[in-house]
Amino acid sequence: MRKNLKLILIILIIGAVYRLSLTSNGNFLFNMDNARDMVDVREMVETSKLRLIGPTSAIEGFYNGPAWYYLLAIPYILSGGDPYASILMEIALWALGGFFLIFLVKDFGKLAAVSAGSLWILSNYVVLTTSYAFNPNPILFLTPLFIFFLKKYLETEKLVFSLGIFLLAGLFFNFEMNFGVFIPLVLIFSVFLSGKRNIFKSKNFWLGVFIYLLTLMPQVAFDIKHNFIMSKSVIKYLSAGSPDQIINPIKRLPLISEKFFNVTVPTFMNHQFFTKLLTYIFFMSLYLFIKRGHWNKNLTVLITLLYILIPFLGYVLLPTTVNPWHLGGVVAAIILLFNLQFLGRLPTLILSIFVIYFALININNYFKERSIPSNDPSVYKNEVAAIDYVYKKAEGKNFSVYTYLPSVYDYPYQYLFWWYGKKTYGYIPGEYVYSPNKPQYIPSQDKFQGSKKNYSGLVFLIKEPDRIKMRQAWENDYKDMEFISKEMIGPIEVEIRKEKM
């Protein structure tokens, strides 16, 4: 046991160092969604305003639960609002999930542990999730913990594991309803197929159900308070239809299969042929697994299979849009299932060697690419470079700054001028919005504005690349101002103009 623990810790330390290296010096994403969440958490913490809902979802009028915001509030408070603290929180959650992932496969030998660790550290899909703070990401990180708790609950029926699985189920629904809705079904089918049906009669089970319902209460309260706006939105969404919302399950089957395959490829480090081979072997193994009656012999395999198959069938039957970030929990289950030797001992051993080889290639690619500056305008480092340029050109005097982003809403700069500008330069611009004289879209925006004293008349226009071909219309608002200069700061253009005083 001590040797296994030592191996797990070594793997996790290597992975944590790798992630810290990837995201250090501002090399992490801070796009519209991430910044919107930070703006909302800022309002919640700075104005002491508790929330009943969290981030918006893909369904207009429906909001995820507030658990993500309360989770984000922890690094926000501890760091004083530093966006990188949320990345550190996600790395910590990644390590927690990784511990239980490797712990679940340790009995299959060191190669299985190293293979599982290699995927958890270097899978392209998993690496991306620790490069930006996003509400569905904790589902990926905590899925191994959920599977561990459910396995232990089926074995022992202890209250602590019942509370653990139902709390996580509720949090998953809060983080991303589109996936979290399937977790209760995973639990129910796991109980039935494991032959533990007496669990439904136990007090511990119903105490867990009570905890689960408590996690949903904020959304329920919000829905009741607002005349069931979210319930109506979901009904309208499911009945309206879109190109991705095919109602016919037979037609949806290839669509959902493609969605699952498309997240499996980056899980196995973007090797398509290898992923196709694994897919064929998976279905052959699944057939033999059921035919031989092994489906209830290994609880970890049973739960992990259900964790993949129930969402798959659910998405086939429900006319809902499925995006890659909805499938993070499935990715974690795929990594776990692969290393449980579900495919057979010898095939898994051979395939694991390939996985470790692919992982070494990924590390080599990282060291080749790390010296190349990112050209993504949504990278925190590039955004801060543009802000530094603006403040230096302002020479300590007050100014106005307007930002063009293809997303229209300029949440990243709304947050960074308030937090980074104030922390680094000691003041906030007199005005910093998407465009002047537009409706307010930042919660409690008036509480986070700077003073207009010592105003220089300088106007800075920060422009991200014009991906949607709408920038010219935005620039027309400033064409009558005196032009001073224009410069590219990495991938971001900064133009300086002056108002007529």
N, C-alpha and C positions, 0 to 999 in steps of 0.2 A: 504493500500500500504506500509506504514511504517513497519507494522508488518511482511509483506511478505519479505521485504528487509532485515529486521533483521534476519529472519529465514534463508534466502539464505546466508547471510554473516557468520552466525554461522556454517552452513554446510560446507562452503568453507574453513573457518579457521580450522575446524577439519580436513578436507581433506588435507590442505596444511601442517599442523603439522605432520600428518601421513606420508606424502610423504617425508618431510624433515627428519623424523626419519628413514624411510626406506633407504634413500640414504646418510645419514651423515657418516662421518668417512671413506669415500672412498668406501662405499658399493653400487656402481653403475657399470654398464658394460662399459668397454672401449675396445671394440673388434676391429677387422680389419676395419669394415665399419665406425664406429665412429671415429677411429683414422685417417683413410684416409681422412675423411672430415676435421678434424682439421689440418692435414698436408696441404691440399689444401687451407684452409682459412688462414693458416699461410703464405703460399706463396703469397696469394692475398693481405694480409694486410702488411706484412713485406717488400715486394718488390713493392708494389703499382701497382700490375698487375691486372687490371679488368678482369672479366671472362664472357664469353658468354654461358658457359654450367656449369652444376652442376655435381652431382654424376652419376656414371655409372648406367645403368639399367640392367634388366635381359636380354635385347636384346643386343647382341654383336654389338658394333658400334653406339648404341643409348645412348644419355645422357639426363638425366632430366634437367630442366631449372636451372639457377643459383640462383634463389630466396632463396633456402635453404642456400647457402653459404653466401649470403648477410645478411640473418637473423642470421646465426651463427656468423658473424663478429661482431655483436653488443655485445654479452657477451664476445667474445674474446678480443675486444678492452677494454671494461670496466674492465675486470679482469686481463688483461695482459697475457691472454692465458690459464687460469685455466680451465681444462675440466669440472669441476663441475659447472662452470657458465652456461654451455649449459643445464645442468640438471635443474638448477634454472629457466632458460628461459622456459623450457618445463613445469615446474610446474606452472609458471605464465600464460602460454597459456592454460593449463588445467583449472586453476581457471577462466579465462575469458570465456572459453567455458561452464564451469559448471554454471556460473552465468546465461547465456542465456538459458541453458538447464532447470534449475529449474524455471526460470522466465516464460518459455513457459508452464510449467505444474502447476504453482502456483494456477490457477483458479480452479483446481480440488481438492483443499484442502491440508491441512498440511501433511496428510499421503502420498499423491502423491509426494509432494516435498521431504519428508524424504526418500521415496522409490527411487526416481530419484537420490537424493544425495548419498544414500547408494551404488547404483550401480556405480555412477561416482567416488566415493571414493574407493570402495573395490572390484569392478569387477576385476578379475584376469587379463583379457585382458588389461584393462585401467591402472592398477597398473604397468604392465610391460612396457608400453609406457613411463612412467615417470621415468624409471630406466635406460634408455639409450637414447642418442640423435640420432635420425634417421630421415631421410628426409620425410617418409610418416606420421610420428606421428602428425605434426600440422594439417593434414586433420581431424583426429579424434577430436582433441581439438577444432577446429574452425567450425566444422559442425553445432553445435547448433547456432552459430552466423550467418552462411550462411542461415539457415532455417528461423531465425528471420528476417534477412534483406529481404529475398524473400517474406515472409508473409507481411511485412510492405510495400514492393514495390507494391505488388498486391492490397493492400488496399488503398494506397495513391498515387502511381505512382510518388513519389518524387525523385528528382535527386540523393540525398544523398544515398538512398537505392539502386538505380540502379547502382551507382558507387561502392557501397559496395559489391553487389553480383557479379558483373563482375570482380572486383579486386580479390575477393576470388576465383572465378572460375579460373582465370588466375594463381593465386598462387598455387591452387590445382594441376593444370596441370604441373606447375614447380616442385612441390614437388614429385608427383608420377603420371606420365602420364597414367599408367595402370588403375587408377581410375578416375583421373581428366578429362579424355576424355568424361566421361558420364555427367558431370555437366551441360554443355550447353543444353543437352537433358532434364535434370530435369527442367531447367528453361523454356524451350520452351513448354513442356507438361504441366507444372504448369500454364502457361499463357492460353493455349488452354482450359484445363479442368476447369479452374476457370471462364471461360467466359469473360476474360479480353483481348480479341484479339486486341482491339484498342491500346494496349500498343505497339504493333509492329510498329505503325505509329508515335509514339511520339518521340520527339527530345531526351528526357532523355534516352530512350532505346538505341538509336544509339550512344549516348555519352558513355554509358556503354560498348557497343560493341567495341568502339574505345579503351577504357581502357583495355579491355580483349586482344585485338590484340597487344597492346603495350607490355603486359607481355610476349607475345610469340616471340617478335622481336629478342631477343638475340639468341634463338635457330635457328630461321629462318636465321639470319645473319651467324651463324656458319655453317649451312647446305649449304648455297649458297657458302660460302668461301671455303668449303671442298668438292665441287662437289657433293652435295646432298648425302653425306655419310650416314646420319641418315635416310633419306627417303628410300634409297635403303636397309638399314638394316632392317627397319620395314617390307618392302615388302618381303624381303628374309625370315624373321622370320615367317611371317604369312603363307608363301607358303611352307616352308621347312617341318614343322611338327615335333612333338616329342610325347612321350607317353602321355603327358598332353595336347597336341594340337589336339584333335579329332575334325574333321571338321563337322561331322554329329551332328546337334543339338540334335537329339533324344538320341544319345549316350552321349552327353555332359551334358544333363539335370541331370542325377543322380550324375555325377562328381561335377558339380557346386553346386547342392543341398547339397552334402556332405561338400564342402568347406564352404558354408554359415553356415551349422549346426555346423561345427567344430570351428567357431569363436563365435557362439552364446553360446556354452557350457561354455567357460571361461568368457563370458560376464555375465552369471548367476552363476558365482562362482563355475564352474565345477560340477554342479548338473545335470547329464544327464537325469534322469527321469523327473525332473522339466522342463528341456529345451524341451524334447519331448512333454510333456503335453502342453507347451506354443505354440509349433509349430502346433499341431493339433487345438488348440483353435484359433490361428492366421488365419489359412485357413478357418475355419468355420466363423469367424468374417468378414474376407475379402469378402467371398461370400455374407453374409447378408448385409454388408456395400454397396456393389455394387447393389444387388438386390433391396434394399430399396431406392436407389437413394440418398444415403447420401454422395457420393464420392466428391461432390463439396460444401458441407454445411460447412465444417470446413477446412479452408485453411492450418492450421498447420498439420492436419492429412493427407490431400491430398499431400502436399509437402513431408512429411516424408515417406509416402508410396511410392511415386515416387522415392525418394532417395534410397530406398531399391530395388524396383522392376526393375527399369531401368538398374542399374548395373547387377542385376541378369540375366535379359534377354540378356543384352549385352555380358556377359561372356558366356552364352549358345550359342549365335550366332557367336561369334568371337573365332577363334582357338588360344587363348592366354593362357599362364600359369597364374594361379591365386594362389597367396601366401597369408598367413594370414595378412601380413602387407598391402596388397592392399585393405583390407576390413575394415580399421579403421573407415572410414566415415559411413559405414553400421552399425558398432557396435554402434556408437553414435546415429544413427537414430533408431535402435532397442530399445535402452534405453529410448529414447524420446517417441517413439510410445507406448511402454508398459505402460508408466505413463500418457499418454493422454486418458486412459480408452477406447482405441480403442477396447479392448476385451470385453467391457461391464463394467458398473460401479461396480456391485457386484463381478464378477470374479476378476477384477483388484484389488479391495480392499482386497480380500482374498489372492490373489497371492502376493500382496505388503507386507503383513504381513510376508509371507514366505521369501521374499527377504530381509527384515530387519533382520529376524532371521538368514539367511545365512550370512549376513554381520557381525553380532555379532560373529558368529563362526569364520569367517575369521580373525577378530581382535584378538580373543582368540588364534588362531593358530599362528598369528604373534608374540605375546608375548612369546609363547612357543619356537618358532624357532629363535628368534632374538639373543639368546646367542650362537647359533651354528655357528662357522666360515664358511664362504662360501668356498667350494672346487672348485670353478670355476676359472680357471687361467685367464679368461678374465675380472674378477672383478678388478677395479682400485686399490683397497687396496692391493691385492695380487701382482699385477705388480709392484707397488711402493715398496713393501717389498723386492722384488728381487733386485730392483735397489739400495735400501738402503744398502743391504747386499754387493753388488758389490763395491760401493763407500767406505764402511768401510774397506773392505779387501784391497782395493787399497791404503789406508792410505795416501791420498792426492796426490799420484803420478798418472801420466797418464797411460792409459791402452787401450786395444781394447776389444770390446764386440760384440759377434755374437749371434743371437737369432734364435731359431727354433720354428716356429708356424706351425700348420697344414695348415694354409692359405698361407704359404710360405712368402708372403709379411709381413714384421714385422712393420707395421705402428704404432701400439701402442708404441713400444719401440723406434722407430725413433722419435716419438713426445715427449715421456716422458724423454728420455735422454737429448734432447735439452731443454725442458721447465723445468721439475722438477729437473734434474741433475744440470743445470745451476743455477736455483733459490736457491736450497738447499745447494749445495756443491761448487758453484762458478766456475765450469768448465765443459766442455763437453769432452767425451772420444775422443782420437785421431782418432779412427775409430769405428763406430757402424752401422752395416748393418746385413742383413740376413746371408751373407757369403762373404768372400773376393773375389775380382776379378770377380764379377758378374756385368752384365749391370745395369746402373743406372735406378732406377725406382721411385725415389723421385723427384718431381719438384724442380728445383733450389737447388739440394742437396749440391752442393759445397758451397753455401752461409750459410749453417747451420752446417758445420763441425767444430770440435774442433781442437785445436792446438796439434801437436805431440811432443811438447817440454816436457822434463822431463819424457820421456817414460820409464816405468818400465819393459816392456817386458811381463807383465801379460796379459793373454787372458782369458776373462770370457765367458763361454758358458751358455746362459740362454735357458732352454728347457721346453717347454710345453709338456703335455702328448702326446704320439705318437698315436693319433687316426687314422692316415692314414698309419701307418707302413712305414714311409719314413725317419725316423730320423737317422737310421744307415748309410744311404748313405750320409746324411749331416755331421754326426760325423766323417766320414772317412777323411774329409778335415783337421782334427786337430789331427789325431792319431800319427803323428810324433812329436808333441809338448810334452814337459815334463809335466806329470800329477802331480798336486799338491794336490788337494782335491775335494770333491764333497759333496754337502749338499742339502737337500730338504728345500725350503722356502715355507711353505704351500703346494700348489699343484704344485709348480714350482721347477724344479731341476736346480741348479747352479753349474757348474763345473769350476774349476780354473786350467789353464795350463800356461806354460811359453814358449815363443818363444826362439829359439836359437839366441842369440845376436851376 
